[in-house]
């Protein structure tokens, strides 16, 4: 971005050719991250020049855009982007979703000005919600963010939703919403364990990477879900808090369906559990069932009252157990 802004159109033809090469034009980042982690759009003066004179010259090279929601429309309408496939959008809120994520297959009067790009081109979509979103002020239609997105973005292969206060609940969606033959990477926060199981019941047949945060694993599992093996799953990350025996009855059976897994990340807090989870148990209950596993990152803790504590396991204890078994650090 800095190279394009500083060196393009400086009355040097050779320099113009160099800065328009794919190295400088494939991915364009139009956001600034502050020390406070707030994300802002670049200055208007810089944005003016990009939209008026720079983007129309390099539009065929642009494959990935990183945008802030307030300047998104201006940038996307500045020119055509025939090779754009990746979009990361910051400061998303319910208005952005309901206003722009509609297409000709949905029965609303307003049609997104980016329908062609969204519907036919975008394969990688990351939505990062605004940190100051107020749950009480949200539009009721926000719960349909997933439905809106998946109906409009027909060719998605990677879909991530980060920081959305409205957690995904399968109960709120049509049964066909998550039917996809293309999606191979999904990053999402869900309400309960049943939502995680529903997403893995066979409707996402090509899913190879699944990153999920379960808000409340202790939910009703009266519905029977397909629990066949997941042979396509290569990378899985789970964050949740379990009470009593949920780790044994829900987490472990789910992991054993992923025999071809290559990367596994577990961030699990266990409440009210009477026994610790040590390295030997992790090996016997998880790792021996994953012969293809290359990388395992975990933080599995057990929270108990100190007066009942009879044995303490440190990180070094677990690491030493793995080394003795034969694993490398």
C-alpha positions as a Markdown table, in Angstrom:
| # | Residue | x | y | z |
|---|---|---|---|---|
| 1 | Unk | 0.0 | 0.0 | 0.0 |
| 2 | Unk | 2.7 | 2.5 | 1.0 |
| 3 | Unk | 4.7 | 1.6 | -2.1 |
| 4 | Unk | 1.7 | 2.1 | -4.4 |
| 5 | Unk | 0.8 | 5.4 | -2.8 |
| 6 | Unk | 4.3 | 6.8 | -2.8 |
| 7 | Unk | 5.7 | 5.6 | -6.1 |
| 8 | Unk | 2.9 | 5.2 | -8.6 |
| 9 | Unk | 2.4 | 8.1 | -11.0 |
| 10 | Unk | 5.7 | 9.8 | -10.2 |
| 11 | Unk | 6.6 | 10.4 | -13.9 |
| 12 | Unk | 8.7 | 7.3 | -14.1 |
| 13 | Unk | 7.4 | 4.6 | -16.5 |
| 14 | Unk | 9.7 | 1.9 | -15.3 |
| 15 | Unk | 8.9 | 2.6 | -11.7 |
| 16 | Unk | 5.2 | 2.4 | -12.5 |
| 17 | Unk | 5.6 | -1.0 | -14.0 |
| 18 | Unk | 7.5 | -2.3 | -11.0 |
| 19 | Unk | 5.0 | -1.1 | -8.4 |
| 20 | Unk | 2.1 | -2.5 | -10.4 |
| 21 | Unk | 3.5 | -6.0 | -10.1 |
| 22 | Unk | 1.6 | -8.7 | -8.2 |
| 23 | Unk | 3.9 | -8.5 | -5.2 |
| 24 | Unk | 2.5 | -5.0 | -4.4 |
| 25 | Unk | -1.1 | -5.4 | -5.8 |
| 26 | Unk | -2.4 | -8.9 | -5.0 |
| 27 | Unk | -3.4 | -8.0 | -1.4 |
| 28 | Unk | -4.4 | -4.5 | -0.4 |
| 29 | Unk | -5.0 | -3.5 | 3.3 |
| 30 | Unk | -7.1 | -0.4 | 3.8 |
| 31 | Unk | -7.3 | -0.5 | 7.6 |
| 32 | Unk | -5.2 | 0.8 | 10.4 |
| 33 | Unk | -4.9 | -1.0 | 13.8 |
| 34 | Unk | -4.5 | 1.3 | 16.7 |
| 35 | Unk | -2.6 | 0.7 | 20.0 |
| 36 | Unk | -6.0 | 0.1 | 21.6 |
| 37 | Unk | -6.7 | -2.6 | 19.0 |
| 38 | Unk | -9.4 | -0.4 | 17.5 |
| 39 | Unk | -9.5 | -0.7 | 13.7 |
| 40 | Unk | -10.0 | 2.4 | 11.5 |
| 41 | Unk | -10.1 | 3.1 | 7.8 |
| 42 | Unk | -7.1 | 4.8 | 6.2 |
| 43 | Unk | -7.2 | 8.6 | 5.9 |
| 44 | Unk | -9.6 | 10.1 | 3.5 |
| 45 | Unk | -6.9 | 11.8 | 1.5 |
| 46 | Unk | -5.1 | 8.5 | 0.9 |
| 47 | Unk | -8.4 | 6.8 | 0.1 |
| 48 | Unk | -9.3 | 9.5 | -2.4 |
| 49 | Unk | -6.2 | 8.9 | -4.4 |
| 50 | Unk | -6.6 | 5.1 | -4.4 |
| 51 | Unk | -10.2 | 5.2 | -5.5 |
| 52 | Unk | -9.7 | 7.8 | -8.2 |
| 53 | Unk | -6.3 | 7.0 | -9.8 |
| 54 | Unk | -4.6 | 3.9 | -8.3 |
| 55 | Unk | -7.3 | 1.1 | -8.1 |
| 56 | Unk | -8.5 | 1.5 | -11.7 |
| 57 | Unk | -4.9 | 0.8 | -12.9 |
| 58 | Unk | -4.3 | -2.3 | -10.8 |
| 59 | Unk | -7.8 | -3.8 | -10.5 |
| 60 | Unk | -7.0 | -6.9 | -12.5 |
| 61 | Unk | -4.2 | -7.9 | -10.0 |
| 62 | Unk | -6.2 | -7.5 | -6.9 |
| 63 | Unk | -7.1 | -10.8 | -5.3 |
| 64 | Unk | -7.6 | -9.9 | -1.6 |
| 65 | Unk | -9.0 | -6.8 | 0.1 |
| 66 | Unk | -8.9 | -6.0 | 3.8 |
| 67 | Unk | -11.5 | -3.3 | 4.4 |
| 68 | Unk | -13.2 | -1.3 | 7.2 |
| 69 | Unk | -17.0 | -1.3 | 6.9 |
| 70 | Unk | -17.5 | 2.4 | 6.5 |
| 71 | Unk | -15.2 | 2.7 | 3.5 |
| 72 | Unk | -16.1 | -0.7 | 2.0 |
| 73 | Unk | -18.7 | 0.6 | -0.4 |
| 74 | Unk | -16.5 | 3.4 | -1.8 |
| 75 | Unk | -13.6 | 1.0 | -2.5 |
| 76 | Unk | -15.7 | -1.8 | -4.0 |
| 77 | Unk | -17.4 | 0.6 | -6.3 |
| 78 | Unk | -14.2 | 2.4 | -7.4 |
| 79 | Unk | -13.6 | -0.1 | -10.2 |
| 80 | Unk | -14.2 | -3.7 | -11.2 |
| 81 | Unk | -12.2 | -6.5 | -9.5 |
| 82 | Unk | -12.5 | -9.5 | -11.8 |
| 83 | Unk | -9.9 | -11.6 | -9.9 |
| 84 | Unk | -11.0 | -10.7 | -6.3 |
| 85 | Unk | -11.6 | -13.8 | -4.3 |
| 86 | Unk | -10.8 | -12.9 | -0.7 |
| 87 | Unk | -12.4 | -10.3 | 1.5 |
| 88 | Unk | -11.8 | -9.5 | 5.2 |
| 89 | Unk | -14.2 | -6.9 | 6.6 |
| 90 | Unk | -13.7 | -5.1 | 9.9 |
| 91 | Unk | -16.2 | -3.4 | 12.2 |
| 92 | Unk | -19.1 | -5.4 | 10.9 |
| 93 | Unk | -22.5 | -4.9 | 12.6 |
| 94 | Unk | -26.1 | -5.9 | 12.0 |
| 95 | Unk | -26.7 | -3.0 | 9.6 |
| 96 | Unk | -23.8 | -3.9 | 7.3 |
| 97 | Unk | -25.1 | -7.5 | 7.1 |
| 98 | Unk | -28.7 | -6.7 | 6.5 |
| 99 | Unk | -27.9 | -3.9 | 4.1 |
| 100 | Unk | -25.2 | -5.4 | 1.9 |
| 101 | Unk | -25.5 | -9.2 | 2.3 |
| 102 | Unk | -28.7 | -9.6 | 0.2 |
| 103 | Unk | -28.9 | -10.9 | -3.3 |
| 104 | Unk | -31.3 | -11.7 | -6.1 |
| 105 | Unk | -32.2 | -15.1 | -4.5 |
| 106 | Unk | -33.5 | -13.4 | -1.4 |
| 107 | Unk | -36.9 | -11.8 | -1.2 |
| 108 | Unk | -36.0 | -8.3 | -0.1 |
| 109 | Unk | -36.6 | -5.2 | -2.1 |
| 110 | Unk | -33.0 | -3.9 | -1.7 |
| 111 | Unk | -30.3 | -5.6 | -3.8 |
| 112 | Unk | -26.7 | -5.4 | -2.8 |
| 113 | Unk | -24.6 | -3.3 | -5.2 |
| 114 | Unk | -21.9 | -6.0 | -4.7 |
| 115 | Unk | -24.1 | -8.9 | -5.5 |
| 116 | Unk | -22.0 | -10.1 | -8.5 |
| 117 | Unk | -18.7 | -10.0 | -6.6 |
| 118 | Unk | -20.2 | -11.6 | -3.5 |
| 119 | Unk | -22.2 | -14.2 | -5.2 |
| 120 | Unk | -19.8 | -15.4 | -7.9 |
| 121 | Unk | -16.3 | -14.4 | -6.9 |
| 122 | Unk | -15.7 | -14.5 | -3.2 |
| 123 | Unk | -14.3 | -17.8 | -1.9 |
| 124 | Unk | -12.7 | -16.5 | 1.4 |
| 125 | Unk | -14.7 | -14.3 | 3.7 |
| 126 | Unk | -13.7 | -13.1 | 7.2 |
| 127 | Unk | -16.1 | -10.9 | 9.2 |
| 128 | Unk | -14.7 | -9.2 | 12.2 |
| 129 | Unk | -17.5 | -7.6 | 14.3 |
| 130 | Unk | -17.2 | -4.2 | 16.0 |
| 131 | Unk | -16.0 | -4.6 | 19.6 |
| 132 | Unk | -18.6 | -2.1 | 20.9 |
| 133 | Unk | -21.6 | -3.8 | 19.5 |
| 134 | Unk | -24.4 | -3.6 | 22.0 |
| 135 | Unk | -26.5 | -6.7 | 22.3 |
| 136 | Unk | -29.6 | -4.7 | 23.4 |
| 137 | Unk | -29.4 | -2.4 | 20.3 |
| 138 | Unk | -29.0 | -5.2 | 17.8 |
| 139 | Unk | -31.5 | -5.6 | 15.0 |
| 140 | Unk | -33.5 | -8.9 | 15.4 |
| 141 | Unk | -32.4 | -9.9 | 11.9 |
| 142 | Unk | -28.8 | -10.2 | 13.2 |
| 143 | Unk | -29.5 | -13.8 | 14.1 |
| 144 | Unk | -29.7 | -14.4 | 10.3 |
| 145 | Unk | -26.2 | -13.2 | 9.6 |
| 146 | Unk | -25.2 | -16.8 | 8.7 |
| 147 | Unk | -28.2 | -17.4 | 6.6 |
| 148 | Unk | -27.8 | -14.1 | 4.7 |
| 149 | Unk | -24.1 | -14.8 | 4.1 |
| 150 | Unk | -24.3 | -18.4 | 3.0 |
| 151 | Unk | -27.2 | -17.7 | 0.6 |
| 152 | Unk | -25.5 | -14.8 | -1.1 |
| 153 | Unk | -21.9 | -16.0 | -1.1 |
| 154 | Unk | -22.5 | -19.2 | -3.1 |
| 155 | Unk | -18.8 | -20.1 | -3.7 |
| 156 | Unk | -17.4 | -19.8 | -0.2 |
| 157 | Unk | -14.6 | -22.1 | 0.7 |
| 158 | Unk | -13.5 | -20.3 | 3.9 |
| 159 | Unk | -16.0 | -18.5 | 6.2 |
| 160 | Unk | -14.9 | -17.0 | 9.6 |
| 161 | Unk | -17.1 | -14.9 | 11.9 |
| 162 | Unk | -15.1 | -13.2 | 14.7 |
| 163 | Unk | -16.5 | -11.4 | 17.7 |
| 164 | Unk | -20.2 | -11.6 | 16.8 |
| 165 | Unk | -22.2 | -11.3 | 20.1 |
| 166 | Unk | -25.1 | -13.2 | 18.4 |
| 167 | Unk | -23.8 | -16.8 | 18.7 |
| 168 | Unk | -24.8 | -19.3 | 16.0 |
| 169 | Unk | -27.7 | -21.5 | 17.0 |
| 170 | Unk | -28.9 | -24.1 | 14.5 |
| 171 | Unk | -32.4 | -23.8 | 16.0 |
| 172 | Unk | -32.7 | -20.4 | 14.5 |
| 173 | Unk | -31.8 | -21.4 | 11.0 |
| 174 | Unk | -33.5 | -23.3 | 8.2 |
| 175 | Unk | -32.3 | -26.9 | 8.0 |
| 176 | Unk | -30.8 | -26.3 | 4.5 |
| 177 | Unk | -28.8 | -23.2 | 5.5 |
| 178 | Unk | -25.6 | -25.0 | 6.1 |
| 179 | Unk | -25.7 | -27.5 | 3.2 |
| 180 | Unk | -22.5 | -26.8 | 1.3 |
| 181 | Unk | -20.4 | -28.8 | -1.0 |
| 182 | Unk | -17.7 | -26.1 | -1.2 |
| 183 | Unk | -17.0 | -24.9 | 2.4 |
| 184 | Unk | -13.7 | -26.4 | 3.6 |
| 185 | Unk | -12.8 | -24.0 | 6.4 |
| 186 | Unk | -15.2 | -22.7 | 9.1 |
| 187 | Unk | -14.4 | -20.5 | 12.2 |
| 188 | Unk | -17.5 | -19.7 | 14.3 |
| 189 | Unk | -18.8 | -19.3 | 17.8 |
| 190 | Unk | -21.8 | -21.4 | 18.6 |
| 191 | Unk | -24.3 | -21.5 | 21.5 |
| 192 | Unk | -24.1 | -25.1 | 22.5 |
| 193 | Unk | -22.6 | -28.5 | 21.9 |
| 194 | Unk | -25.6 | -29.6 | 19.8 |
| 195 | Unk | -24.8 | -26.8 | 17.3 |
| 196 | Unk | -21.3 | -28.1 | 16.9 |
| 197 | Unk | -22.6 | -31.7 | 16.4 |
| 198 | Unk | -25.2 | -30.4 | 13.9 |
| 199 | Unk | -22.5 | -28.7 | 11.8 |
| 200 | Unk | -20.6 | -32.0 | 11.8 |
| 201 | Unk | -23.5 | -34.2 | 10.9 |
| 202 | Unk | -22.6 | -34.5 | 7.2 |
| 203 | Unk | -24.0 | -31.3 | 5.8 |
| 204 | Unk | -20.5 | -29.8 | 5.3 |
| 205 | Unk | -19.0 | -32.7 | 3.5 |
| 206 | Unk | -15.8 | -31.0 | 2.3 |
| 207 | Unk | -14.9 | -29.4 | 5.7 |
| 208 | Unk | -11.2 | -29.9 | 6.5 |
| 209 | Unk | -10.7 | -27.1 | 9.0 |
| 210 | Unk | -13.1 | -26.3 | 11.9 |
| 211 | Unk | -12.4 | -23.7 | 14.5 |
| 212 | Unk | -15.2 | -23.5 | 17.1 |
| 213 | Unk | -15.9 | -21.8 | 20.4 |
| 214 | Unk | -18.8 | -23.4 | 22.3 |
| 215 | Unk | -20.4 | -20.9 | 24.7 |
| 216 | Unk | -22.4 | -23.4 | 26.8 |
| 217 | Unk | -21.6 | -27.1 | 26.2 |
| 218 | Unk | -24.2 | -28.1 | 28.9 |
| 219 | Unk | -27.2 | -28.1 | 26.6 |
| 220 | Unk | -29.9 | -30.6 | 25.6 |
| 221 | Unk | -28.7 | -33.4 | 23.4 |
| 222 | Unk | -32.1 | -35.1 | 23.0 |
| 223 | Unk | -31.8 | -34.8 | 19.2 |
| 224 | Unk | -29.8 | -37.6 | 17.6 |
| 225 | Unk | -27.1 | -36.4 | 15.2 |
| 226 | Unk | -25.1 | -38.3 | 12.7 |
| 227 | Unk | -21.9 | -39.4 | 14.4 |
| 228 | Unk | -20.0 | -41.0 | 11.5 |
| 229 | Unk | -16.3 | -40.6 | 11.3 |
| 230 | Unk | -15.0 | -37.3 | 9.7 |
| 231 | Unk | -12.3 | -38.5 | 7.4 |
| 232 | Unk | -11.8 | -35.2 | 5.7 |
| 233 | Unk | -11.1 | -33.2 | 8.9 |
| 234 | Unk | -7.4 | -32.2 | 9.0 |
| 235 | Unk | -7.4 | -29.3 | 11.4 |
| 236 | Unk | -9.7 | -28.9 | 14.5 |
| 237 | Unk | -9.7 | -26.3 | 17.2 |
| 238 | Unk | -12.1 | -26.4 | 20.2 |
| 239 | Unk | -12.6 | -23.8 | 23.0 |
| 240 | Unk | -15.1 | -24.6 | 25.6 |
| 241 | Unk | -15.9 | -24.9 | 29.3 |
| 242 | Unk | -17.1 | -28.3 | 30.6 |
| 243 | Unk | -18.7 | -29.2 | 33.8 |
| 244 | Unk | -18.7 | -32.6 | 35.6 |
| 245 | Unk | -18.3 | -35.3 | 33.0 |
| 246 | Unk | -18.9 | -33.4 | 29.7 |
| 247 | Unk | -15.3 | -33.7 | 28.7 |
| 248 | Unk | -15.6 | -37.5 | 28.8 |
| 249 | Unk | -19.1 | -37.8 | 27.4 |
| 250 | Unk | -19.0 | -35.2 | 24.7 |
| 251 | Unk | -15.5 | -33.9 | 23.8 |
| 252 | Unk | -13.7 | -37.3 | 23.7 |
| 253 | Unk | -16.3 | -39.1 | 21.5 |
| 254 | Unk | -16.2 | -36.1 | 19.1 |
| 255 | Unk | -12.4 | -36.2 | 18.8 |
| 256 | Unk | -12.4 | -40.0 | 18.1 |
| 257 | Unk | -14.4 | -39.3 | 14.9 |
| 258 | Unk | -11.4 | -37.4 | 13.5 |
| 259 | Unk | -8.9 | -40.2 | 12.9 |
| 260 | Unk | -7.2 | -38.4 | 10.0 |
| 261 | Unk | -6.6 | -35.2 | 12.0 |
| 262 | Unk | -3.2 | -33.5 | 11.4 |
| 263 | Unk | -3.5 | -30.4 | 13.7 |
| 264 | Unk | -5.4 | -30.3 | 17.0 |
| 265 | Unk | -5.9 | -27.4 | 19.4 |
| 266 | Unk | -7.8 | -27.8 | 22.6 |
| 267 | Unk | -8.5 | -24.9 | 25.1 |
| 268 | Unk | -10.8 | -26.5 | 27.7 |
| 269 | Unk | -11.6 | -25.6 | 31.3 |
| 270 | Unk | -13.2 | -28.4 | 33.4 |
| 271 | Unk | -15.4 | -27.4 | 36.3 |
| 272 | Unk | -16.5 | -29.7 | 39.1 |
| 273 | Unk | -14.4 | -32.6 | 37.9 |
| 274 | Unk | -13.1 | -35.0 | 40.5 |
| 275 | Unk | -10.0 | -36.2 | 38.7 |
| 276 | Unk | -7.2 | -34.5 | 36.9 |
| 277 | Unk | -6.4 | -35.0 | 33.2 |
| 278 | Unk | -2.8 | -35.9 | 32.9 |
| 279 | Unk | -0.5 | -36.7 | 29.9 |
| 280 | Unk | -1.1 | -40.4 | 30.0 |
| 281 | Unk | -4.8 | -39.9 | 29.8 |
| 282 | Unk | -4.5 | -37.4 | 27.0 |
| 283 | Unk | -2.4 | -39.9 | 25.1 |
| 284 | Unk | -4.6 | -42.9 | 25.7 |
| 285 | Unk | -7.9 | -41.2 | 25.2 |
| 286 | Unk | -7.0 | -38.9 | 22.3 |
| 287 | Unk | -3.6 | -39.1 | 20.6 |
| 288 | Unk | -3.5 | -42.9 | 20.0 |
| 289 | Unk | -6.7 | -42.5 | 18.0 |
| 290 | Unk | -5.0 | -39.9 | 15.7 |
| 291 | Unk | -2.0 | -41.6 | 13.9 |
| 292 | Unk | -1.7 | -38.7 | 11.4 |
| 293 | Unk | -1.5 | -36.0 | 14.0 |
| 294 | Unk | 1.6 | -33.7 | 13.5 |
| 295 | Unk | 0.8 | -30.7 | 15.8 |
| 296 | Unk | -1.1 | -30.7 | 19.1 |
| 297 | Unk | -1.6 | -27.5 | 21.1 |
| 298 | Unk | -3.6 | -27.6 | 24.3 |
| 299 | Unk | -4.6 | -26.0 | 27.5 |
| 300 | Unk | -6.7 | -28.4 | 29.5 |
| 301 | Unk | -7.3 | -27.3 | 33.1 |
| 302 | Unk | -9.4 | -28.6 | 36.0 |
| 303 | Unk | -10.8 | -26.2 | 38.5 |
| 304 | Unk | -11.3 | -27.7 | 41.9 |
| 305 | Unk | -11.5 | -26.2 | 45.4 |
| 306 | Unk | -8.1 | -26.3 | 47.1 |
| 307 | Unk | -9.4 | -28.1 | 50.2 |
| 308 | Unk | -10.1 | -31.2 | 48.0 |
| 309 | Unk | -6.7 | -31.0 | 46.2 |
| 310 | Unk | -4.7 | -34.1 | 46.9 |
| 311 | Unk | -2.3 | -34.0 | 43.9 |
| 312 | Unk | -1.1 | -31.2 | 41.7 |
| 313 | Unk | -0.1 | -31.6 | 38.1 |
| 314 | Unk | 2.1 | -28.9 | 36.6 |
| 315 | Unk | 2.8 | -28.2 | 32.9 |
| 316 | Unk | 6.2 | -29.7 | 33.4 |
| 317 | Unk | 4.6 | -33.0 | 34.7 |
| 318 | Unk | 2.5 | -33.3 | 31.6 |
| 319 | Unk | 5.3 | -32.4 | 29.3 |
| 320 | Unk | 7.6 | -35.0 | 31.0 |
| 321 | Unk | 4.9 | -37.6 | 30.5 |
| 322 | Unk | 4.7 | -36.9 | 26.8 |
| 323 | Unk | 8.5 | -37.0 | 26.4 |
| 324 | Unk | 8.6 | -40.4 | 28.2 |
| 325 | Unk | 5.9 | -41.7 | 25.9 |
| 326 | Unk | 8.1 | -40.6 | 22.9 |
| 327 | Unk | 6.6 | -37.3 | 21.7 |
| 328 | Unk | 8.7 | -34.3 | 20.7 |
| 329 | Unk | 8.1 | -30.9 | 22.1 |
